[in-house]
Amino acid sequence: MDSEINQFPGNRWCIALVDDEVSVRQMLSHVFESAGLLCQSYESAESLLQSFDTYEYGCFVIDLELPGIGGLELQTEIRSRCAEVPVVVISGTARVRDVIDSYSNGTRYFFEKPFDCEDLLEKVRSLAEASIAFRSRYLEIESRLRHLSLREREVMHLLIAGDKTVQIARKLQISPSTVEKHRLRIFDKTGTSSVVELIHCMPREGDIVPCCG
């Protein structure tokens, strides 16, 4: 791990920068931190993976040509650990096949060296903020749902599926009035006021469960 790594409180997310060139690490760390983004830099994939669970990452910026574990292999490992965190790839000598493979592996943006640092910063910031917002939303919802009883969860899933009170009562073999009591408790515990609002606050199909940080 680099000696120039900046320490910061564990409750702040950061950009993970992986590049074997000291000059690139120093330059991009300065660009990110001058813009108010915390940056943790690594000289290799191995050094990142060794401290992977130490920080909450908003975005990974990785060089494709790394010694040891290469950029594409690192990308695969990142996806297996926290697929919801976006990856931006930088490269100075990438072949067309490498670029295609990188995008197939989930790369959001590919920058060829030398690149426009301000453009890279804008893309990274946007991706990181969206990623952190999604994870915060998911964790908030998860926390709220944890307070629901088993029966309330059953009623909630039927409500979201579009079932009416009478239908839910019949399926669960309870009275309509009991369904209504569960509905009100569900709204209270989830901080919602209608089935439509409940649906909107639920993770959508295809959303990825957060696993970093």
N, C-alpha and C positions, 0 to 999 in steps of 0.2 A: 504494500500500500504506500502511496506517496507521502513524503514528509510534508508536502505543502497542503495536505488535507485540512480543511477548516472545521473546527469543532463547533457544534451548535446544539441547542436543546433538543431532546429526543422527541418533543411533541410537534416539531416543525418538519414538514416534508422537504425533500431536496431533489435536485437533479443528479443522477448518477452519470458521470462522464468516464468512459473507458477508452483510452488511447495510449499507445506505447510511446508516443512522441511527447517529451516533456514540454516543448514549446507550444504544442497544441493544447495540452492540458492547462498550462498556465494562461494561455490566451483566452480559452473558452471559460475557464473558471472566473477570470476577470470580467468577461462579458456578462455572464450570468449574475455574478454577485454585484456588479455595478448597477444592474437592473433590479436588484432586490431579491434575487433568487438564491437560495442556498445551494451550494454545489459540493458534491463529494466526488473526488476524482481518483481514478485507479489506473495503474500502468498495465494491467493485464486482466483477463477474464477471471483468472484464478484469485486475484486479490479482491475482486468484487464478490465472488461467490463465498469467500471465506468470511466476509462480514455482511452477508446478504440480509440477515434477519435483524441487523442492528438499526437500520433506518427505514423510514417510510419514504418510498420513492414516488415522485410525481411523473418522472419521465426518464427513460434511459437514452443516452446519446453514446453510441458505440462505434468504434472504428471497425471496419470490416476486416482489415489485415492486422491481426493481433498475433503475437508469438504464443506458442502453446495452444490453448483452446482458442480457435478462430472466432471471428465475429458471428458467422452463421450458426456455429455450434452454441455460442453463448446466447444468441437470440432464441434458439430452441429451448435452452435451459431456463431462460427468463419466462418464456411462455408457459413452461410446465410448472413454474413456481407462482407466478402472478400475471396471468394472461391479460388482466384488465389494465396493466400499466403500459402506456404507449412506448414504442421504440423508434428512435430516429437514428439512421445510419449515416456515417460519414466515411468517405474513402478517397484515396488518391489514385489508385490503380485498379479499380474494380472492372471486371469483365462484364459484358452484357448478361451472361448467364448468372453471374453473382448477383447482379441487380435484380434480375427476375426472381431468383431464389429468395432473396431478401424480402422482396415484396410479398411473395407467396408465404413467407414465414411471419407476416404480420407487420412489416415495417410501414410506418405511417408516412415518413418522408425520407428521401435519399438525397444527400448532399455530396457533390463531388468537390474535392479539394482542388484549388482554393475556393472557398464559398463566401457568400455574403453573410457576415456574422449577425447583422441586424435581422436579416430574413430568418436565419436559423433561430435566433432568440425569440422572434415573434411566434414561430411555429412551435417551439418547445414550450414557451409560456402558455400558449393556448391549449396545447395537448395536456400539459400538467394540471392546469387549473380545472379542465373538464374532468380529468381522471380523478382528482382529489374530490371534486364536488360529487361525482357519482358514488365514490366509496363512502363519503360522509352520509349521503342520502341513504345508501343501502344499510349502513350500520345503524342509522337512526330508526329506520323501519324495522330492522331486525330486533333492535332493543324494545320497540313498542310491541311487536308481535310476541315477544317472550312473556309478556304479561297476560296473554290470552290463555284461557283454559282450553282443554281439549275440545269440549263442546262448543266453545266460542269459535275455535278454529274451524270446526266442521260447518257451523253456520256461516262464518265468513266466506269460506270457499264456495258454498252454495249461493250466497248473495252475489259474489263476484261472477259466478257462472250464469247469473241472470234469473235464478229461481225466485219465485214470489214466496211470500210468507206461508201461504197455505201449502205450497209444494214442499217447502223446507220442513214444515211441521209433519207432513205425511212421510217424507223420506226418513226423518230422524225419529219418527213416532213420538213427537211431543206436541203440545198444544200451540196454536198460533200465538197466544199471549206470551208463552215462554220464548218463542222465537223472537218476538218483539223486544222482550227484556234482554235477550242475548245481543240483539242488534244494537240497542242503546249502549250496552256495556262495551261492545266492540268499537263503536264510534268514540266513546269516552277514552278508552285505552289507547286507541291509535291516533287520537287527536283529529279525527275527521268528523264530518257532519252529514254525509250522504254516501250512498253506495258508489256514486260516480267519483266522488273525491277519494274514496277508499281504493277504487280501481286505479286511479291516477297515481296514488302514492305507493302502489305495490311494484316490486321489481317486474320488469317486462320479460316476456319469453325471449331468451337469448342473452339476457343480462348475465354478467359473469360475477360470481361471488368473490368479493375482495379477499385477498390472502396475504397481502404485503403489509408490513409495518407492525 
